[in-house]
């Protein structure tokens, strides 16, 4: 394999399309820093790079763990994985993991110089959590705990951890926003696990979707959106713009792809298997859109033009998706 092909393989391996999961909470944390007049460009770049490295580590550990346990095979419905396809070897994957860990530790050391020893402990803990997702003696991704851990890690841990680097103390509203972000991220892994439910069950990967079954998992998706909407309404007591977002989450997230009619619990399964790859992509984009919208709401909490802008970007996103559906 030539260098160009190998480079493309490594880019495929780190799975860039998963980055919205971590970019969302980091954007929110930066918005909080701007609102608190504590924004620093260097800190923002540092937080962003550390977050991206940790997300890549999750992806690499996940690929290696699933491959070793036989979950990533020819019957897998998601996009082709590099180990699964034989494009890279286990030895190359381990070298790539070691390289990303090294970069993460270097970035962590820079953060330590700025914020103290707590950052080192937090960083090592997050690397360990990334590893234990599908590896180690108790891979929590195989025990139905993936969604819960995602809510915690991509919600309060990421946002409050980033605020620690900005030297900002959190309050109940910030905690509430971080939980909303974590719940939003969990819809991504839930969609992924609904798609892979049958293959995961056959290989003893007991995800939450496997435990609940397909119908209940699809209902859980809409219940998660309902909870996000409710928490946004509660957060609107502090910021009126969140009322707008509590409405738009019902339209931007692709609940119709699960056969769930909006504002109803009637289910008529409309997408299965590989068709859910598109749903997964739309869910990730909807999560990122929600986080960007929350960031705008936080940065400009009392400006009328911010409300107008939130309506415009959400309606634009909805219109583009409708056009794509009509074209297809």
Backbone torsions as a table, in degrees:
resi	resn	phi	psi	omega
1	UNK	NA	129.1	-179.2
2	UNK	-75.1	169.7	-175.2
3	UNK	-61.8	-37.1	-179.5
4	UNK	-64.2	-44.2	179.3
5	UNK	-66.4	-39.5	179.3
6	UNK	-64.6	-39.1	178.2
7	UNK	-63.2	-42.6	178.7
8	UNK	-63.4	-37.0	178.6
9	UNK	-64.9	-42.9	179.1
10	UNK	-64.9	-37.9	177.4
11	UNK	-64.1	-41.0	176.6
12	UNK	-63.7	-38.1	-175.8
13	UNK	-66.1	-38.6	-177.0
14	UNK	-77.2	-11.6	173.9
15	UNK	56.1	74.1	-178.3
16	UNK	-60.4	-31.5	-177.2
17	UNK	-65.2	-12.6	178.6
18	UNK	-86.2	-8.8	-173.4
19	UNK	-62.2	-27.9	176.1
20	UNK	-53.3	-28.1	179.7
21	UNK	-58.1	-43.2	-178.4
22	UNK	-93.6	-28.5	179.8
23	UNK	-64.5	-35.2	-179.1
24	UNK	-55.7	-59.4	179.9
25	UNK	-62.7	-32.5	179.3
26	UNK	-68.0	-40.3	176.5
27	UNK	-60.2	-41.1	178.4
28	UNK	-63.8	-44.2	179.9
29	UNK	-61.3	-42.0	178.4
30	UNK	-64.3	-38.3	177.8
31	UNK	-63.3	-40.3	177.7
32	UNK	-63.3	-39.9	177.8
33	UNK	-63.3	-41.2	177.8
34	UNK	-62.8	-45.3	-179.6
35	UNK	-63.0	-33.0	-178.9
36	UNK	-90.0	6.2	-178.2
37	UNK	58.2	35.7	178.9
38	UNK	-119.6	16.5	-177.5
39	UNK	-68.3	133.4	173.7
40	UNK	-135.0	128.0	-175.9
41	UNK	-61.0	-45.4	-178.3
42	UNK	-61.1	-45.2	179.0
43	UNK	-63.3	-40.3	179.8
44	UNK	-62.1	-45.3	179.2
45	UNK	-64.5	-40.2	-179.7
46	UNK	-63.0	-47.5	178.9
47	UNK	-60.3	-43.3	-179.0
48	UNK	-62.3	-46.7	-178.1
49	UNK	-67.5	-41.1	177.8
50	UNK	-62.9	-44.1	179.2
51	UNK	-60.5	-44.6	179.9
52	UNK	-64.3	-42.9	179.2
53	UNK	-62.2	-42.1	179.7
54	UNK	-66.2	-38.5	177.1
55	UNK	-64.0	-42.3	177.9
56	UNK	-62.7	-40.1	177.8
57	UNK	-61.8	-42.4	176.5
58	UNK	-56.5	-46.1	-178.9
59	UNK	-61.9	-44.7	-177.1
60	UNK	-68.4	-45.7	177.3
61	UNK	-61.5	-39.5	179.9
62	UNK	-62.6	-47.2	179.7
63	UNK	-60.5	-45.6	-178.3
64	UNK	-65.7	-45.4	-179.5
65	UNK	-63.4	-46.5	-179.9
66	UNK	-65.5	-37.0	179.4
67	UNK	-66.3	-44.4	-178.8
68	UNK	-66.0	-28.6	180.0
69	UNK	-91.5	0.6	176.1
70	UNK	81.8	7.8	-179.2
71	UNK	-73.7	-39.8	176.6
72	UNK	-82.9	99.9	-178.1
73	UNK	-138.2	-171.9	-175.6
74	UNK	-67.3	-16.2	179.9
75	UNK	-92.4	-0.8	178.4
76	UNK	-64.0	136.5	-173.8
77	UNK	-93.3	-15.1	-178.9
78	UNK	-81.1	179.4	178.0
79	UNK	-55.9	149.3	-178.2
80	UNK	-62.3	135.4	177.5
81	UNK	-96.8	152.0	-174.5
82	UNK	-66.0	-42.5	177.7
83	UNK	-67.6	-43.7	-179.8
84	UNK	-57.1	-40.4	-176.8
85	UNK	-84.9	-10.6	-179.2
86	UNK	82.6	11.3	-179.2
87	UNK	-70.7	-28.7	172.4
88	UNK	-133.8	155.5	-179.3
89	UNK	-92.1	167.7	177.0
90	UNK	-61.6	-36.2	178.5
91	UNK	-63.0	-42.8	178.7
92	UNK	-66.1	-38.4	178.6
93	UNK	-63.2	-42.8	179.4
94	UNK	-65.4	-37.0	176.2
95	UNK	-64.5	-41.5	179.1
96	UNK	-64.1	-41.9	177.8
97	UNK	-61.4	-45.2	179.7
98	UNK	-61.5	-39.6	179.6
99	UNK	-64.3	-44.8	-179.3
100	UNK	-66.9	-38.4	176.2
101	UNK	-61.3	-42.4	178.9
102	UNK	-60.0	-47.5	178.9
103	UNK	-60.5	-42.3	-180.0
104	UNK	-62.4	-42.4	180.0
105	UNK	-66.8	-37.1	176.8
106	UNK	-63.2	-45.5	178.1
107	UNK	-64.0	-38.2	177.8
108	UNK	-64.0	-36.9	178.2
109	UNK	-65.7	-39.7	176.1
110	UNK	-62.1	-41.6	178.0
111	UNK	-65.5	-36.0	177.0
112	UNK	-60.6	-41.9	179.4
113	UNK	-62.1	-27.3	-177.4
114	UNK	-91.5	-33.8	-169.5
115	UNK	-128.1	-4.8	175.2
116	UNK	103.8	177.8	-170.9
117	UNK	-65.8	-25.9	-178.8
118	UNK	-56.0	-34.6	-179.2
119	UNK	-62.3	-38.7	-179.8
120	UNK	-62.9	-47.5	179.8
121	UNK	-62.2	-40.6	179.3
122	UNK	-64.4	-44.4	-178.7
123	UNK	-63.9	-45.8	179.5
124	UNK	-63.0	-39.4	178.3
125	UNK	-62.3	-41.8	-179.2
126	UNK	-68.7	-36.7	175.6
127	UNK	-63.5	-41.9	179.0
128	UNK	-64.9	-41.3	178.6
129	UNK	-64.0	-38.8	177.2
130	UNK	-61.7	-42.6	179.9
131	UNK	-65.4	-43.0	-174.5
132	UNK	-74.9	-4.0	179.7
133	UNK	-59.6	-47.9	178.8
134	UNK	-128.9	8.9	-176.8
135	UNK	-130.6	178.2	177.2
136	UNK	82.4	-177.0	-176.2
137	UNK	-71.5	-22.7	-179.8
138	UNK	-137.7	76.7	179.9
139	UNK	-70.3	101.9	-171.7
140	UNK	-64.1	-21.5	175.2
141	UNK	-66.4	-20.3	179.4
142	UNK	-96.7	2.9	-176.1
143	UNK	-118.7	15.7	178.2
144	UNK	78.0	15.5	-176.6
145	UNK	-106.8	4.5	-176.3
146	UNK	-59.2	-48.0	-177.5
147	UNK	-64.5	-40.6	-179.5
148	UNK	-63.1	-44.5	179.5
149	UNK	-65.7	-36.9	177.7
150	UNK	-62.9	-42.8	178.1
151	UNK	-57.5	-44.5	-177.8
152	UNK	-71.5	-47.5	-173.3
153	UNK	-72.9	-46.0	-177.1
154	UNK	-88.6	5.0	175.4
155	UNK	-114.1	-102.6	-177.0
156	UNK	-57.3	-43.0	-175.6
157	UNK	-63.7	-48.0	-178.2
158	UNK	-67.1	-48.4	-176.0
159	UNK	-69.3	-48.3	-178.7
160	UNK	-69.8	-33.5	175.8
161	UNK	-64.6	-41.6	177.2
162	UNK	-65.1	-39.6	179.1
163	UNK	-65.1	-29.8	175.9
164	UNK	-61.7	-40.5	178.4
165	UNK	-66.9	-31.7	176.8
166	UNK	-82.3	-2.9	-178.2
167	UNK	60.8	47.8	179.1
168	UNK	-118.6	130.8	175.6
169	UNK	-83.7	142.1	-178.6
170	UNK	-91.7	161.6	174.0
171	UNK	-128.3	-175.5	-176.1
172	UNK	-64.1	-36.7	179.9
173	UNK	-66.1	-42.8	177.8
174	UNK	-63.2	-41.4	177.4
175	UNK	-61.4	-41.4	178.8
176	UNK	-62.9	-44.7	178.4
177	UNK	-62.0	-39.0	-179.7
178	UNK	-66.2	-35.9	177.2
179	UNK	-67.3	-40.9	176.5
180	UNK	-57.9	-45.1	179.9
181	UNK	-63.0	-42.6	178.4
182	UNK	-63.5	-42.3	177.5
183	UNK	-62.3	-41.7	178.9
184	UNK	-61.0	-43.5	178.8
185	UNK	-64.6	-34.6	-177.5
186	UNK	-65.3	-23.5	177.5
187	UNK	-66.9	-24.7	178.5
188	UNK	-68.8	-50.8	-179.0
189	UNK	-69.2	-32.2	177.6
190	UNK	-64.0	-44.0	177.0
191	UNK	-60.7	-44.8	178.3
192	UNK	-58.4	-42.6	-176.2
193	UNK	-75.9	-29.4	173.8
194	UNK	-65.5	-43.0	178.3
195	UNK	-60.2	-42.4	-173.6
196	UNK	-93.7	11.3	-170.3
197	UNK	-53.3	-49.9	-175.3
198	UNK	-65.3	-46.3	-179.6
199	UNK	-66.9	-38.5	178.1
200	UNK	-62.7	-42.1	-179.4
201	UNK	-61.9	-41.8	-178.5
202	UNK	-65.2	-26.1	-177.1
203	UNK	-109.7	20.8	173.3
204	UNK	62.2	27.3	171.7
205	UNK	-91.7	95.5	-171.2
206	UNK	-88.2	80.1	177.0
207	UNK	-76.3	172.5	178.1
208	UNK	-61.7	-36.4	178.2
209	UNK	-63.1	-39.4	177.6
210	UNK	-65.2	-41.3	-179.5
211	UNK	-65.0	-42.7	-175.7
212	UNK	-81.8	-30.6	-171.1
213	UNK	91.6	163.9	-172.3
214	UNK	-65.2	-47.0	-175.9
215	UNK	-62.0	-48.7	-178.8
216	UNK	-66.5	-32.4	178.1
217	UNK	-66.7	-39.8	177.1
218	UNK	-65.3	-38.3	176.5
219	UNK	-66.4	-38.0	178.0
220	UNK	-59.8	-35.6	178.1
221	UNK	-58.2	-49.7	-178.5
222	UNK	-70.5	-31.4	176.3
223	UNK	-66.1	-36.2	177.3
224	UNK	-65.3	-43.8	176.4
225	UNK	-62.2	-38.8	178.7
226	UNK	-62.2	-43.2	179.9
227	UNK	-66.6	-40.4	176.3
228	UNK	-58.9	-45.5	-179.8
229	UNK	-62.0	-42.6	179.5
230	UNK	-64.2	-44.7	-179.9
231	UNK	-65.7	-33.5	175.8
232	UNK	-65.8	-36.9	176.5
233	UNK	-64.0	-40.7	177.3
234	UNK	-64.7	-42.2	179.7
235	UNK	-67.0	-20.1	-179.8
236	UNK	-69.3	-14.2	175.2
237	UNK	-65.6	-25.6	177.0
238	UNK	-94.9	-31.4	-175.5
239	UNK	-144.8	112.5	-174.8
240	UNK	-60.4	-29.6	-177.6
241	UNK	-58.2	-25.1	-177.5
242	UNK	-68.9	-19.6	173.8
243	UNK	-62.4	-41.4	178.7
244	UNK	-60.9	-43.8	-177.9
245	UNK	-69.3	-33.1	179.7
246	UNK	-63.4	-26.1	176.0
247	UNK	-82.8	-44.6	-172.6
248	UNK	-69.0	-25.5	179.6
249	UNK	-62.0	-26.6	178.9
250	UNK	-71.4	-21.0	-176.2
251	UNK	-104.2	-36.3	-176.8
252	UNK	-75.8	-40.3	178.8
253	UNK	-73.0	137.7	-171.4
254	UNK	-80.8	58.7	-177.6
255	UNK	-65.6	-24.6	177.9
256	UNK	-65.4	-26.7	179.2
257	UNK	-66.3	-20.9	177.9
258	UNK	-90.8	5.5	-179.5
259	UNK	79.4	18.4	-178.3
260	UNK	-103.9	119.0	177.8
261	UNK	-72.2	137.6	-177.9
262	UNK	-60.1	139.8	179.9
263	UNK	61.5	26.9	179.3
264	UNK	-151.6	153.9	178.1
265	UNK	-103.8	15.1	176.8
266	UNK	-73.7	129.1	-175.2
267	UNK	-114.8	129.4	173.7
268	UNK	-137.7	93.0	-170.2
269	UNK	-49.5	119.3	-175.9
270	UNK	-110.8	-23.9	179.1
271	UNK	-132.1	134.3	178.5
272	UNK	-131.7	163.3	168.5
273	UNK	49.5	-128.9	-175.7
274	UNK	-63.4	-24.5	177.2
275	UNK	-60.1	-25.5	-179.8
276	UNK	-75.2	-8.9	173.6
277	UNK	-61.4	-40.9	177.5
278	UNK	-66.9	-38.9	177.8
279	UNK	-63.3	-39.6	178.0
280	UNK	-62.1	-43.7	178.2
281	UNK	-61.8	-44.6	179.5
282	UNK	-67.5	-35.5	177.7
283	UNK	-64.3	-43.1	178.5
284	UNK	-62.6	-41.9	177.9
285	UNK	-66.6	-39.1	179.0
286	UNK	-64.4	-39.3	175.8
287	UNK	-61.2	-46.7	180.0
288	UNK	-63.9	-40.1	178.2
289	UNK	-62.0	-43.7	178.2
290	UNK	-60.4	-43.7	-179.2
291	UNK	-66.5	-40.7	176.4
292	UNK	-63.2	-41.6	179.1
293	UNK	-63.8	-41.9	176.8
294	UNK	-63.1	-39.0	178.8
295	UNK	-62.7	-41.8	177.3
296	UNK	-64.0	-43.3	179.9
297	UNK	-62.0	-38.3	180.0
298	UNK	-72.8	-41.5	-176.5
299	UNK	-68.8	-37.9	-179.0
300	UNK	-125.6	69.3	-171.4
301	UNK	-67.3	-26.6	-173.6
302	UNK	-123.0	18.7	-179.0
303	UNK	-100.4	125.2	-176.8
304	UNK	-61.1	-36.1	-178.8
305	UNK	-63.1	-26.7	177.5
306	UNK	-65.2	-42.0	177.2
307	UNK	-60.7	-43.0	179.2
308	UNK	-62.0	-43.1	-178.3
309	UNK	-66.2	-38.6	177.9
310	UNK	-61.1	-42.7	178.4
311	UNK	-63.1	-44.1	-177.2
312	UNK	-63.0	-48.4	-175.8
313	UNK	-69.4	-34.8	178.4
314	UNK	-71.1	-41.6	177.5
315	UNK	-66.0	-36.2	178.3
316	UNK	-63.4	-43.8	179.3
317	UNK	-62.3	-44.3	179.9
318	UNK	-63.0	-43.7	-179.1
319	UNK	-63.2	-42.6	179.3
320	UNK	-62.0	-42.2	179.0
321	UNK	-65.4	-41.1	178.4
322	UNK	-63.0	-40.5	179.7
323	UNK	-64.6	-41.2	178.9
324	UNK	-64.4	-40.2	178.5
325	UNK	-64.3	-40.9	-179.5
326	UNK	-66.9	-39.3	-178.7
327	UNK	-66.7	-35.2	-179.3
328	UNK	-82.2	NA	NA
